Amino acid sequence: MLIEDPLRNQKNLGIIAITLATRYAIEGNLPPDIAFAHSILYIQTLEQLDNVESVKRLSGDALRTFADRVKEYNAKKYSYAVTTCIKHINKNVYDGISLNELANHLEITPTYLSKLFKKEMGITLSEYIQRERVEEAKKLLTLTTYSLSDICAWLNFNDQSYFIRVFKKITSMTPRQYREKYTII
């Protein structure tokens, strides 16, 4: 039996869709911790929305995000070292991540890891880390009202102007422009 509140109905449908997408993403090889982190963020944001259209937009965005992440994880098979790096970066996007730390974890030299990552991924390790942090920043900019300085600090960008340059290089717009164009709340 549906509740007579259209907004609550749409939120419930959105939560169901996000929950199912989370389950299928995990079955599609997306690491559970990443899938659940996306799920929690989307459901918490969904509960804050105050109109049906925003809930529909957010639900669609969540489903696309899950599909994209599963596709990324299954698109290409990389060496053990590169796969481990990708998983570590995605899992620890809010932490300081360095080439030396990753190389030590894998018990290989930083030079070898750097060359291997560039060869297999087509970009440097630091570029990949920046892209993943910008992807996370895009979510935070559109799904929350956190300040840019907070987002920078959480994602380990010690200099806000540097973060803005990196963000603009990757997205062709500033964080403020991105938030204004794509914000959901």
C-alpha positions in Angstrom: 0.0 0.0 0.0 1.5 3.3 -1.1 1.5 6.3 1.3 -0.6 9.2 0.1 2.4 11.5 0.2 3.9 11.7 -3.4 7.3 12.9 -2.1 7.6 10.1 0.5 6.6 7.6 -2.2 9.3 8.8 -4.5 11.9 8.8 -1.8 10.9 5.2 -0.9 11.2 4.2 -4.6 14.6 6.0 -4.8 15.9 4.1 -1.7 14.7 0.8 -3.1 16.5 1.6 -6.5 19.7 2.6 -4.7 19.6 -0.4 -2.5 19.1 -2.7 -5.5 21.8 -0.9 -7.4 24.2 -1.4 -4.5 23.5 -5.1 -4.4 24.0 -5.5 -8.1 27.1 -3.4 -8.1 28.7 -5.6 -5.5 27.7 -8.7 -7.6 29.3 -6.9 -10.5 32.6 -6.8 -8.7 32.5 -3.3 -7.2 34.2 -3.6 -3.7 31.5 -3.6 -1.0 33.0 -0.7 0.9 32.9 1.6 -2.2 29.3 0.5 -3.0 28.1 1.0 0.5 29.8 4.4 0.7 28.0 5.6 -2.4 24.7 4.1 -1.2 24.9 5.9 2.2 25.8 9.2 0.6 22.9 9.0 -1.9 20.3 7.8 0.6 21.2 10.5 3.1 21.1 13.2 0.4 17.8 11.8 -0.9 16.2 12.1 2.5 17.1 15.8 2.6 15.3 16.7 -0.7 12.0 18.5 -0.7 10.5 17.9 -4.1 9.7 14.9 -6.3 11.8 16.0 -9.3 14.9 16.4 -7.3 14.4 12.9 -5.8 14.0 11.5 -9.3 17.1 13.3 -10.6 19.2 12.1 -7.6 17.9 8.5 -8.0 18.9 8.5 -11.7 22.3 10.0 -10.9 22.9 7.3 -8.3 22.0 4.5 -10.8 24.4 6.0 -13.4 27.2 6.3 -10.8 26.8 2.6 -9.8 26.8 1.6 -13.4 29.9 3.7 -14.2 31.8 2.4 -11.2 31.0 -1.3 -12.1 32.1 -0.6 -15.7 35.4 1.0 -14.5 36.1 -2.1 -12.3 35.4 -4.5 -15.1 36.5 -2.6 -18.2 40.1 -3.8 -18.3 42.2 -6.3 -16.5 45.3 -4.8 -15.1 48.3 -6.3 -13.4 48.0 -7.2 -9.7 50.1 -4.1 -8.7 48.0 -1.7 -10.7 44.7 -3.3 -9.6 45.8 -3.1 -6.0 46.8 0.6 -6.4 43.4 1.4 -8.0 41.5 -0.3 -5.2 43.7 1.3 -2.5 43.2 4.8 -4.0 39.4 4.4 -4.4 39.1 3.1 -0.8 41.4 5.8 0.7 40.5 8.8 -1.4 40.2 10.9 1.7 43.7 9.9 3.0 47.1 11.0 2.0 48.3 8.6 -0.7 51.8 8.5 -2.0 53.8 6.5 -4.6 56.2 5.4 -1.9 53.4 4.1 0.4 51.8 2.2 -2.5 55.2 0.8 -3.6 56.1 -0.3 0.0 52.7 -2.0 0.3 53.3 -3.9 -2.9 57.0 -4.6 -2.1 58.2 -3.1 -5.4 60.2 0.0 -6.1 58.5 3.3 -6.6 60.1 3.7 -10.0 58.9 0.4 -11.3 55.3 1.0 -9.9 55.3 4.5 -11.6 56.3 3.1 -15.0 53.9 0.2 -14.7 51.0 2.3 -13.8 51.7 4.8 -16.6 52.1 2.0 -19.1 48.8 0.2 -18.1 46.6 3.2 -17.3 47.9 5.8 -19.8 48.2 8.4 -17.0 50.6 8.9 -14.1 49.7 7.7 -10.6 49.4 11.2 -9.3 47.1 12.2 -12.2 44.9 9.2 -11.3 44.8 10.2 -7.7 43.8 13.7 -8.7 41.1 12.5 -11.0 39.6 10.2 -8.2 39.7 13.1 -5.7 38.0 15.4 -8.2 35.3 12.7 -8.8 34.7 12.6 -5.1 34.7 16.4 -4.9 32.1 16.5 -7.6 29.8 14.3 -5.6 30.3 16.4 -2.5 29.7 19.6 -4.4 26.4 18.4 -5.8 25.1 16.3 -3.0 26.0 18.4 0.0 26.4 22.0 1.1 29.9 21.6 2.5 32.2 24.5 1.9 34.9 24.3 -0.7 37.6 24.7 2.0 36.1 21.7 3.9 36.1 19.6 0.8 39.7 20.5 0.0 40.8 19.6 3.4 39.0 16.3 3.5 40.5 15.3 0.1 44.0 16.3 1.1 44.4 19.3 -1.0 46.4 21.6 1.2 46.0 24.6 -1.0 42.5 25.6 -2.1 43.8 27.5 -5.2 45.7 24.4 -6.3 42.6 22.4 -5.9 40.6 24.8 -8.0 43.3 24.6 -10.8 43.2 20.8 -10.7 39.4 20.7 -10.7 39.2 23.1 -13.6 41.9 21.2 -15.6 39.8 18.0 -15.2 36.3 19.4 -15.5 36.8 22.6 -17.6 35.0 24.6 -14.9 35.6 25.8 -11.4 34.1 24.0 -8.4 31.7 26.9 -7.9 30.6 26.7 -11.5 30.2 22.9 -11.2 28.1 23.2 -8.0 25.9 25.9 -9.5 25.3 23.8 -12.7 24.9 20.3 -11.2 23.7 20.7 -7.6 20.9 18.5 -6.6 19.9 19.9 -3.2 
